[in-house]
Amino acid sequence: MNMFNSFKYNRTLKIVWGLSLVSLILIILSTYIMFSDKKEVERQAAEVVAAKSQRASVFAEELKPVFTNPKKLLIESIKVNINLGPVSVAEDGSLDVPKNWNEGGWYRKASKPGEEGNLIINAHYDDNYGRPAAFWSLNKVKEGELVKVIDAFGKTYTYKVTETFYLDIKDPNRLDIFDSVDGISHITLITCGGVWDPRYGTYNKRFVVKGDLYVPGEYAGREGEEAEGENVKSENVENT
């Protein structure tokens, strides 16, 4: 091979190597770009999914039912129509009663109308002179009858009576009537019953009415509307 051919060969070899190197760089560069693009697409897709999920959770929060304080109790079968106010627990551990003989008290730490758990309402049986008070006729309520509670929004929640009974004020298991672990909305109505016991300055028993939320659709309607629907299930209440 003469000098000219040798130079030509070397030049060709350099060109081939140069082109190969350029091709390799282009392949690496395109692979990097493709990989980066894929990562960016995946990142953007993840952001979209996260945004949708966040929007869904926000909407889910918005769609949760809002429960508020009870304002009125209606039992048409015994002609009870009374206003309700909050009560707490007295120093001796018993449930406070309303100061107004003709009003009912809802226990402020119990469930609200329609909310799972126990909505606990008490009222006086009679006043200091033995005259009828708010729950004078409560012991005439029968199983299957309806109890309506109107909340601060004007919604009416209807409960169906499932059980009525007398409970001795010294019954060691008397607080069991407040238990509620089944995820259902219950109501418990309580008033005095039995005979007057001068030793304790109160009646010796409590009359208890228990009921389950009676759902016509999802809620029981608005004030003044008639409730109709399907039965859900019930549980217990408290002591006055």
Secondary structure as UniProt FT lines:
FT   HELIX           3..63
FT   STRAND          70..75
FT   HELIX           76..78
FT   STRAND          80..87
FT   TURN            91..92
FT   TURN            101..102
FT   STRAND          104..107
FT   TURN            108..109
FT   TURN            113..114
FT   STRAND          117..123
FT   TURN            128..129
FT   TURN            134..137
FT   HELIX           138..140
FT   TURN            143..144
FT   STRAND          146..151
FT   TURN            152..153
FT   STRAND          155..168
FT   TURN            169..170
FT   TURN            172..173
FT   HELIX           174..178
FT   STRAND          185..197
FT   TURN            198..201
FT   STRAND          202..215
FT   TURN            223..224
FT   STRAND          230..234
//
